[in-house]
């Protein structure tokens, strides 16, 4: 590698050459230019390295959200379905990895393409490019499987395993990528990053980190899945009144919520994709201000929105139901995060507080509506991600500031619309409303028929007996938890009564009954297994 250092003696030896002065001057100029080129090349390589490292780290944070989803889902379902929901979260990532590699990334970012769908980079062919590296693929894959994870919570505790595999692969390979192409690819018809001035309503839809692209897609897909297969057994009594089927571990719910909170710092700030970018030439005395500042501001707005939503839910539910509920607070927290995800980079911190406050009431309101309609979603995923995600898009159209929009979406027209309440007119709000409608329509038109077809083919919902016994026992070989609370040498009958063990399938329904031991009034248990 060429040296980037030089000394006065190097230059003087050239200038004191016996050759003509013109030749000496040319040699000196060539020497200096060569040194500056070396420095420029090293700085360019360093910039690429820093930006790609930043994006990779953000991808790791977003992927860690899968662990958060897994813990949140596990704690929100009953113990007899824990293994099932954990396995679906693992397969969302694994199946999503292959489907997004083969098809999804190409449909989303395969450029050049039309405004509807990408058409290059299938199986990462001819990739990377001068504008995108492998870190970008990894980051976008983490987003795709997040959308699939949202949907799995809506249909938990009553869905056949094959249905999970089919919907997850279809969502990550086609449904989600098309939406992300519309709003995130420079070729997308509604993207705010389109070249030239051909923008939807002069603005394009601003969905910076995916209130619509990720959260609405996952939430609306889950809405149709849960609606078509119906509520869990016992969720509503014969008169239609709601019966709480509480999850088995509030501790896991809290753990999952904190992991998701941590991962959101990759989800929102990471969506800048790069960090080494200045927002000026330094002549205004603000050389300290650049994209790194916007990244920090985005982390702050994310924090404030989630915190406000959590506190609003805490006191709001206290007024409505008369007690403090940590599960509701965690869901409110996540609702605030889902809402701020769209405008996190283009709003002031005080506006994020407004976003979180309204998001909490949007979640509470949609939960009340779900009860009235006898709609059952064990994780409130459709209400939380779908409802709060839609509010987040509208919020951006109301509160986006002119300065931040110009910074984050540079290269567009100088008069690009911004938030209605900030004096920017209604163009951005109109684009945001269009995004809400087209995302809901697209997911309904694709995922609705898929779930309906699976239901007609009897591939969607498990049978009644299996649901009552629990998916872990009937479909996964045993329960997630094995208890050793008492020494078997003291009470040999204890393990035979309560220890969870594998039940082999048979060709016909089998009843396994445990009788009371020595007439000690211990209740018997019956498990029906249908294969």
Secondary structure, DSSP 8 states (H G I E B T S, - for coil): -------HHHHHHHHT-SS-HHHHHHHHHHHHHHHHHHHHHHHHHHHHHHHHHHHHHHHHHHHHHHHHHHHHHHHHS-GGGHHHHHHHHHHHHHHHHHHIIIIIHHHHH-SS--SS---S-GGGTT-SBTTB-HHHHHHHHHHHHHHHHHHHHHTTTSB-HHHHHHHHHHIIIIIHHHHHHHHHSTTSTTBTT-STT--GGGT-B--SS-IIIIIIHHHHHHHHHHHHH---TTSB-TT--B-----S-HHHHHHHHHHHHHHHHHHSGGGG-----BSS-STTS-TT-BHHHHHHHHHHHHHHHHHHHHHHHHHHHHHHHSS--HHHHHHHHHHHHHHHTTTTTTS-HHHHHHHHHHHHHHHHHHHHHHHHTT---TT-HIIIIIIHHHHHHHHHHHH--HHHHHHHTTTS-TT----GGGT--SHHHHHHHHHHHHHHHHHHHHHHHHHHHHHHTT-SB--HHHHHH-HHHHHSSS-S-----S-TTT-HHHHHHH--------SS-EEEEE--STT-----EEEEE--
